[in-house]
């Protein structure tokens, strides 16, 4: 349908541009990213937000953790540009100062001294509300807000280490590398054993959703899960945990190497739609490689181990699987849309996964070549309407 969400996450875009990245249309003409996306059928942009993704050196200068430097100022500018280009916006709250996912869910430094779940919930509510208000003030009000990122195991589970003004050999700061389990009074782990056990998690997600709806009830709320599509019962139990939460869209991560086949995805979407008929269902993260080519600024995570038998690692293979993921969602009567993850993350210097010691891990899964030229596979977002 015309209102199907065709989205791309471009959270590293500002850092890519600052470090020399340039984008070109299929004819080789330099063009703005948002125009390129719109011209190829993309109508939504997804942006992640970290609270304070930096430490300080001895002179008091900010040392960004990297990974896109996704603080409010960076994301606000990208969000305003996306909205000015006529695109809709998903704001992805990580509620952390760096990557939050099934492995890391580290409490932001600004909340490290909070000792009760109630106080943490108030801080989360106030922060969420104020961010949305500030974005609205510059014409960038989100159309959908995601409460947490890949909260399969919960959120706000760990306490960050004390930064020392430097980065380890891995490229991480002490905030991540020396993290430890958080105070159980504030940690919100997911156990799957009922809302009484998972009360903190339900409280935090509920307060985030309430902040969104209090600002504008028309803004949609999404909850994201990263889980293999063969484990549908886990998915159902997970989303039933939030039956008391006012949310609108179920968002799944779908990377075939971890989450299964297209047929398993389609089945999972169908079962979730039947179990939760009032919710939209979507794939909020997806990608696939188009090349194995070497680049000096990349350490590509996707290698031959992850290739799928039915989809060669080529531009055509990338196009085919993108088409099939869209088809799996669109076939569902509650299908909301698809969001391609970090489709514009070019391999330029100083735009790595973490600090400047790291390199781009996603370059061969972008929708642009290493030189910034749009790949033919980008046009799939518009071709599926043909």
TISEKE-680039 format. One line per 10 residues: number of its first residue (from 1); for each residue z, x, y of C-alpha. Coordinates in Angstrom, 2 decimals, m for minus. Each point is the difference from the previous one (the first is absolute). Layout:
<sites>
NUM = Z/X/Y; ...
</sites>
This chain:
<sites>
1 = 0.00/0.00/0.00; m0.43/1.02/3.61; 3.78/0.36/0.47; 0.39/2.36/m2.98; 1.83/3.14/1.15; m2.22/3.09/m0.21; 2.46/2.69/0.99; 0.23/3.77/0.28; 3.14/2.06/0.59; m0.69/2.62/2.70
11 = 3.53/1.25/0.67; m1.02/3.69/0.21; m2.81/m0.69/2.47; 1.70/1.27/3.17; 0.89/3.35/m1.59; m3.50/0.36/m1.48; m1.56/m0.52/3.44; 2.49/2.33/1.70; m0.93/2.76/m2.44; m3.75/m0.23/0.43
21 = m1.05/m2.82/m2.30; m3.12/m1.88/1.08; m1.65/m3.08/m1.47; m3.66/m0.92/m0.29; m2.01/m3.01/m1.10; m2.48/0.12/m2.86; m2.67/1.34/2.39; 2.20/2.88/1.05; 0.84/m1.41/3.44; 3.56/0.67/1.10
31 = 1.83/m3.33/0.17; 3.56/m1.25/0.43; 1.83/m0.69/m3.25; 0.89/m3.61/0.78; m3.59/m0.80/0.92; m1.20/1.64/m3.21; 2.43/m2.06/m2.02; m0.88/m3.25/1.76; m3.74/0.64/m0.37; 0.53/0.36/m3.75
41 = 1.97/m3.20/m0.52; 3.61/1.22/0.38; 2.09/m2.54/1.90; 3.59/1.23/m0.54; 1.74/3.32/0.62; 3.26/1.06/m1.66; 2.36/2.47/1.69; 3.27/1.43/m1.33; 2.97/0.62/2.27; 2.74/2.59/m0.42
51 = 3.14/m0.16/2.14; 0.37/3.66/1.11; m2.42/2.19/m2.00; 1.07/3.29/1.50; 2.75/2.59/0.35; 0.63/2.39/2.90; m0.38/3.74/0.40; 2.58/2.21/1.77; m1.59/m0.79/3.37; 0.24/m3.74/m0.53
61 = m3.70/m0.53/m0.71; m1.06/m2.58/m2.53; m1.23/1.32/m3.33; m1.86/m2.88/m1.63; 0.39/m0.40/m3.75; m3.77/m0.56/m0.28; m1.84/m2.53/m2.13; m1.46/m1.61/3.10; 2.96/0.40/2.38; 0.44/m3.77/m0.23
71 = 2.63/m0.56/2.69; m0.10/m3.00/2.32; m2.07/1.63/2.76; m2.69/1.13/m2.45; m0.22/m3.34/m1.78; 0.20/m2.01/3.23; m3.12/1.72/1.33; m1.93/m0.53/m3.22; 1.15/m3.63/m0.20; m1.10/m0.70/3.57
81 = m3.42/1.55/m0.67; m0.44/m2.02/m3.21; 0.93/m3.27/1.68; m2.29/0.78/2.96; m2.81/0.41/m2.53; 0.66/m3.53/m1.24; 1.71/0.94/m3.23; 3.14/m1.48/m1.55; 3.00/2.20/m0.65; 2.45/0.54/m2.86
91 = 3.08/1.90/1.16; 1.59/1.81/m2.96; 3.70/0.70/0.61; 1.16/2.84/m2.25; 3.56/m0.12/1.42; 0.15/3.75/m0.47; m0.90/3.11/1.97; m2.62/1.02/m2.56; m1.83/m1.31/m3.06; 1.75/m2.91/m1.72
101 = m1.25/m0.87/m3.49; 1.43/m0.37/m3.53; 1.17/3.65/0.18; 1.34/0.28/3.55; 1.93/m2.66/1.93; 2.02/2.10/2.45; 2.13/m1.64/2.70; m1.24/0.83/3.53; 2.09/2.53/1.88; 0.76/m2.59/2.69
111 = 1.85/m2.09/m2.62; 1.67/2.82/m1.97; 3.52/m0.82/1.24; m0.12/m3.68/m0.97; 2.53/m0.76/m2.72; m0.45/m3.71/m0.80; m2.91/m2.12/m1.18; 0.63/m2.56/2.74; m0.26/2.63/2.73; m3.10/1.48/m1.61
121 = m1.59/m3.46/m0.11; 0.68/m0.51/3.71; m1.51/3.40/0.83; m3.08/m0.80/m2.08; m0.38/m3.42/1.64; 0.35/1.34/3.53; m2.38/2.89/m0.61; m2.64/m2.25/m1.56; 0.19/m2.55/2.79; m0.17/2.60/2.77
131 = m2.98/1.81/m1.53; m1.97/m3.25/m0.22; 1.00/m0.92/3.55; m1.12/3.43/1.27; m3.34/m0.24/m1.80; m0.58/m3.48/1.39; 0.66/1.33/3.51; m3.07/2.26/m0.28; m2.24/m2.61/m1.61; 0.57/1.19/m3.56
141 = 2.12/m2.71/m1.60; m0.29/0.27/m3.79; m1.65/m2.80/m1.96; 1.98/0.94/m3.08; 3.11/2.14/m0.52; 0.97/1.75/m3.19; 3.74/0.27/m0.69; 0.39/3.39/m1.65; m2.59/2.03/m1.87; m0.38/m0.14/m3.79
151 = 3.58/m1.16/m0.48; m0.26/m0.06/m3.80; 3.33/1.79/m0.34; 1.53/m1.31/3.20; 0.31/1.37/3.54; 2.43/2.06/2.09; 1.28/1.55/m3.23; 0.48/3.61/1.10; 1.69/1.97/2.77; m2.11/2.70/1.62
161 = 0.97/3.65/0.13; 0.92/1.78/3.24; m3.08/1.50/1.59; 0.03/3.65/0.96; m2.98/0.19/2.33; m2.44/1.24/m2.65; m1.97/m1.01/m3.08; 0.32/1.20/m3.58; m2.81/1.50/m2.06; m0.88/m3.50/m1.21
171 = m0.63/m1.06/3.59; 2.98/m2.34/0.10; 2.97/0.07/2.33; 3.61/m0.10/m1.18; m0.03/m3.71/0.79; m2.05/m0.51/m3.17; 0.62/3.10/m2.12; 3.80/m0.24/0.24; 0.32/m3.77/m0.22; 2.73/m1.50/m2.16
181 = 1.10/m3.43/m1.17; 1.15/m2.23/2.83; 3.37/m1.68/0.28; m0.13/m2.86/m2.54; 1.31/m2.33/2.70; m3.29/0.34/1.88; m2.50/1.06/m2.68; m2.39/m2.71/m1.15; m1.25/0.88/m3.46; m1.99/m2.52/m2.04
191 = 1.40/m0.62/m3.48; m1.87/m3.15/m1.02; 3.27/m1.54/m1.22; 0.38/m2.73/2.59; 0.60/m0.54/3.67; 3.75/0.62/m0.28; m0.63/3.54/m1.24; m2.87/0.54/2.44; 1.76/m1.67/2.93; m0.52/2.86/2.46
201 = m3.73/0.11/m0.65; m0.36/m3.76/0.41; 2.07/0.17/3.19; m2.13/2.75/1.55; m3.34/m1.57/m0.89; 1.25/m3.37/1.22; 1.18/1.44/3.33; m3.30/1.77/0.51; m1.90/m3.20/m0.68; 2.33/m1.98/2.27
211 = m0.61/2.44/2.85; m3.75/m0.49/m0.35; 0.19/m3.78/m0.14; 2.53/m0.12/2.86; m2.44/1.82/2.24; m3.01/m2.05/m1.08; m0.01/m2.33/m3.02; m3.80/0.34/m0.20; 0.22/3.68/m0.97; m0.37/0.34/m3.75
221 = 2.51/1.95/m2.12; m0.94/2.06/m3.05; 2.11/1.57/m2.77; m1.63/2.92/m1.85; 0.45/1.00/m3.62; m1.41/3.04/m1.84; 0.03/m0.74/m3.73; m2.41/0.19/m2.92; m2.01/m3.20/m0.27; 0.77/m0.28/m3.70
231 = 3.66/m0.74/0.81; m0.46/m3.46/1.48; 3.48/m1.17/m1.01; 1.54/2.80/2.07; m2.16/m1.14/2.93; 1.15/m3.59/m0.33; 3.67/0.97/m0.25; m0.37/2.30/3.00; m1.50/m2.65/2.27; 2.42/m2.69/m1.18
241 = 2.75/2.30/1.30; m1.23/m0.97/3.47; m0.20/m3.76/m0.50; 2.35/m0.51/2.96; m2.09/2.20/2.31; m2.55/m1.52/2.38; m3.11/2.01/m0.85; m3.68/m0.85/m0.39; m1.94/2.64/m1.93; 0.49/1.93/m3.24
251 = m1.43/3.49/0.44; m0.74/2.23/m2.98; m0.86/3.67/m0.11; m2.99/0.50/m2.28; m1.04/3.50/m0.93; m1.79/m0.27/m3.37; 1.40/3.29/m1.33; 3.54/m1.38/0.32; m0.36/m3.78/0.01; m2.63/m0.88/m2.59
261 = m3.46/m1.47/m0.35; m1.79/m2.50/2.21; 0.51/m2.61/m2.73; 3.75/0.66/0.06; 0.02/m0.28/3.78; m1.84/m3.31/m0.12; 2.44/m1.31/m2.62; 3.04/1.12/2.02; m1.33/m1.65/3.15; m0.67/m3.20/m1.94
271 = 3.47/m0.14/m1.55; 1.70/0.75/3.31; m2.04/m2.66/1.74; 1.00/m2.56/m2.64; 3.66/1.03/0.19; 0.07/0.05/3.82; m2.63/m2.54/1.08; 1.14/m0.01/3.63; m0.58/3.74/0.45; m3.16/1.92/0.71
281 = m0.79/2.83/m2.41; m1.57/3.26/1.07; m0.57/3.64/m0.78; 1.57/1.80/2.93; m0.78/3.52/m1.20; m3.04/1.16/m1.96; m2.31/3.01/m0.05; m2.40/1.92/m2.23; m1.68/3.41/0.22; m3.66/0.54/0.80
291 = m0.19/3.79/m0.58; 1.72/3.01/m1.53; m1.40/2.33/2.66; 2.27/2.75/1.32; 1.19/0.09/3.60; 2.17/2.74/1.47; 2.26/m2.53/1.74; 0.49/m2.22/m3.05; 2.06/0.04/m3.16; m1.45/m3.15/m1.43
301 = 2.41/m1.96/m2.14; m2.82/m1.81/m1.80; m1.51/2.17/m2.72; m1.93/m0.63/m3.22; 3.20/m1.10/m1.76; 0.02/m3.17/2.08; m3.66/m0.99/m0.31; m0.61/m3.39/m1.61; m2.61/m0.30/m2.76; m1.84/m2.86/1.70
311 = m0.04/1.61/3.44; m1.54/3.44/0.49; 1.43/2.20/2.74; m2.88/m0.46/2.41; m0.76/m2.05/3.08; m1.54/m2.65/m2.24; 3.04/0.03/m2.29; 2.29/m0.42/2.99; m2.16/m2.87/1.25; m0.01/m1.69/m3.42
321 = 3.77/0.03/m0.46; 0.62/m1.13/3.58; m2.34/m2.93/m0.62; 1.78/m0.87/m3.24; 3.47/0.11/1.56; m1.16/m2.31/2.77; m1.53/m2.31/m2.61; 3.24/m0.11/m2.02; 1.95/m1.11/3.06; m2.64/m2.36/1.35
331 = m0.21/m1.77/m3.36; 3.61/m1.10/0.45; 0.49/m3.17/2.03; 2.96/1.66/1.76; m1.81/3.31/0.48; 0.90/1.30/3.44; m1.87/3.29/0.21; m0.30/3.71/m0.75; 1.17/3.06/1.93; m1.54/3.40/m0.70
341 = 2.55/2.78/0.38; m0.63/2.77/2.53; m3.75/m0.41/0.11; m0.38/2.21/3.11; 2.22/2.96/m0.98; m2.38/2.91/0.58; 0.76/3.56/m1.19; 0.64/1.71/3.33; 2.61/2.72/0.64; 3.60/m1.12/0.55
351 = m0.54/m3.51/m1.35; 1.63/0.39/m3.38; 2.36/m2.06/m2.12; 3.06/1.49/1.73; 0.45/2.93/2.44; m2.72/2.49/0.97; 0.74/1.85/m3.26; m1.70/m2.81/m1.91; m3.58/m1.20/m0.27; m1.77/m3.33/m0.26
361 = 0.61/m1.50/m3.42; m2.31/m2.99/0.40; m3.25/1.36/1.47; m2.17/m0.74/m3.03; 1.20/m3.63/m0.02; m0.93/m0.76/3.61; m2.85/m2.27/1.06; m1.44/2.83/2.09; m1.40/3.33/m1.11; 1.86/3.21/0.73
371 = m2.21/0.29/3.10; 1.09/m3.43/1.28; m3.26/m1.80/m0.75; 0.42/m3.53/m1.35; m0.72/m0.22/m3.71; m2.31/m2.76/m1.24; 2.96/m1.39/m1.95; 1.61/m1.06/3.29; m2.67/m2.68/0.28; 1.35/m1.78/m3.10
381 = 2.43/m1.92/2.26; m2.99/m1.74/1.58; m2.39/0.01/m2.97; 2.26/m2.21/m2.09; m0.88/m2.89/2.32; m3.68/0.31/m0.89
</sites>
